[in-house]
Amino acid sequence: MWGAMKIILVALLAAAPALALADAGPVALGPNGGKFGDWTAATYGSGADKACYAFVSAKVSTPALPKRGQVMLTVTERQGARDEVTISAGYDYPKDAAVTLTVGPHHIDFYTQDQDAFTTSGTEAVSAFRNGDAAVAKSPIGHGKFVVDSFPLAGFSGAFSAIRAACP
């Protein structure tokens, strides 16, 4: 499990090159190597460059896509930026694709770039995650077809509290 967390942290760091210049390496937050239910919490960097992440991998993806990379839902807290919610698809989204993440009655829209989807409704997403059981992303894969990824929310509140405390 720690090996998988290292791979995920490396992937996150590759997506944020500015953090690579920071002094401190990745640090798991809380008990059990940063694990909070299905979620993992960690920090990277220090001072103004410190970023705190809570992330989870998709539990179910339908249909299975050949050669697809890691599929993750991430919440990031850092100085000057709160509740950044992203989805890493593990494939390049079609140009101008829109992704919808559903948590119970909440539908949150994401815009895409390359293999990542971003929302401008991060605070709404975090609130939904705290009260939901699962987050389900519906993402286009081209030619009018979609992939559906289900992310468990068990442990989100603990992981989110840990990153908020580490990046106040």
SVG drawing of the C-alpha trace seen along z (x, -y; Angstrom):
<svg xmlns="http://www.w3.org/2000/svg" viewBox="-31 -34 46 37">
<polyline fill="none" stroke="black" stroke-width="0.4" points="0.0,0.0 2.9,-2.4 4.3,-1.7 1.1,-2.7 1.0,-5.9 4.6,-6.7 3.5,-6.2 0.5,-8.5 2.6,-11.1 5.1,-11.0 2.3,-11.5 0.9,-14.4 4.3,-16.0 4.8,-15.6 1.6,-17.6 2.9,-20.4 6.5,-21.2 6.7,-24.3 6.5,-22.0 9.6,-20.1 11.6,-23.1 10.4,-23.0 12.6,-21.9 10.6,-19.2 9.7,-15.8 6.2,-14.1 4.9,-13.5 2.0,-11.3 -0.5,-12.8 -2.1,-11.1 -2.2,-7.5 -1.4,-4.4 0.7,-6.0 -1.8,-8.8 -4.7,-6.4 -8.2,-7.5 -10.6,-4.8 -10.2,-4.7 -8.5,-8.2 -4.9,-9.1 -3.6,-12.5 -0.2,-13.9 1.8,-17.1 4.6,-18.2 6.9,-21.2 7.2,-23.8 6.4,-27.4 4.6,-29.2 5.2,-26.3 3.5,-23.7 0.6,-21.8 -1.7,-19.3 -3.5,-16.6 -6.3,-14.1 -6.8,-11.6 -8.5,-8.3 -8.4,-6.0 -11.4,-4.9 -13.0,-1.8 -14.9,-0.8 -14.5,-2.0 -16.9,-1.0 -16.0,-0.2 -12.5,0.9 -10.2,-1.0 -7.0,0.6 -3.7,-1.0 -5.5,-3.4 -3.4,-5.0 -4.2,-5.7 -7.7,-7.2 -7.8,-9.5 -9.9,-12.1 -7.9,-14.7 -8.6,-17.7 -5.7,-20.1 -5.2,-22.8 -2.4,-25.4 -1.8,-29.0 -4.1,-31.2 -6.0,-28.2 -8.6,-26.2 -10.7,-23.2 -9.0,-22.5 -10.8,-19.4 -9.4,-17.5 -9.9,-14.2 -7.0,-12.5 -8.5,-10.3 -5.6,-8.1 -6.2,-9.0 -6.4,-12.2 -9.8,-13.7 -11.3,-14.7 -10.9,-18.4 -13.3,-20.6 -14.7,-17.6 -17.0,-18.2 -17.1,-15.9 -19.9,-15.6 -19.3,-14.4 -22.3,-13.3 -22.5,-12.9 -26.1,-12.1 -28.3,-14.9 -25.3,-17.1 -24.0,-17.5 -20.6,-19.2 -19.3,-20.3 -15.6,-19.9 -13.7,-21.3 -10.7,-19.3 -7.2,-19.7 -5.1,-16.7 -5.7,-14.0 -7.1,-16.2 -10.5,-17.6 -11.0,-20.7 -14.0,-22.3 -14.6,-25.9 -17.1,-24.5 -14.5,-23.0 -16.2,-24.2 -19.5,-22.6 -17.7,-19.4 -16.0,-19.2 -19.3,-19.7 -20.9,-17.0 -18.0,-14.6 -18.4,-15.1 -22.0,-14.0 -21.9,-11.4 -21.0,-7.7 -19.6,-7.8 -18.7,-10.3 -19.4,-9.1 -17.7,-10.8 -19.1,-10.5 -16.4,-11.4 -16.4,-11.3 -14.0,-9.0 -14.9,-10.1 -17.3,-9.0 -20.3,-9.7 -19.1,-7.2 -18.4,-7.7 -16.5,-6.0 -18.0,-6.0 -15.6,-6.1 -16.8,-5.5 -14.8,-6.9 -15.5,-5.9 -15.9,-8.7 -15.3,-6.6 -12.6,-8.4 -12.8,-11.7 -13.8,-13.8 -10.8,-12.6 -8.4,-13.1 -9.8,-16.5 -9.5,-17.5 -5.9,-16.4 -4.9,-18.4 -6.8,-21.5 -4.9,-21.3 -1.6,-20.9 -2.3,-23.7 -4.4,-26.2"/>
</svg>
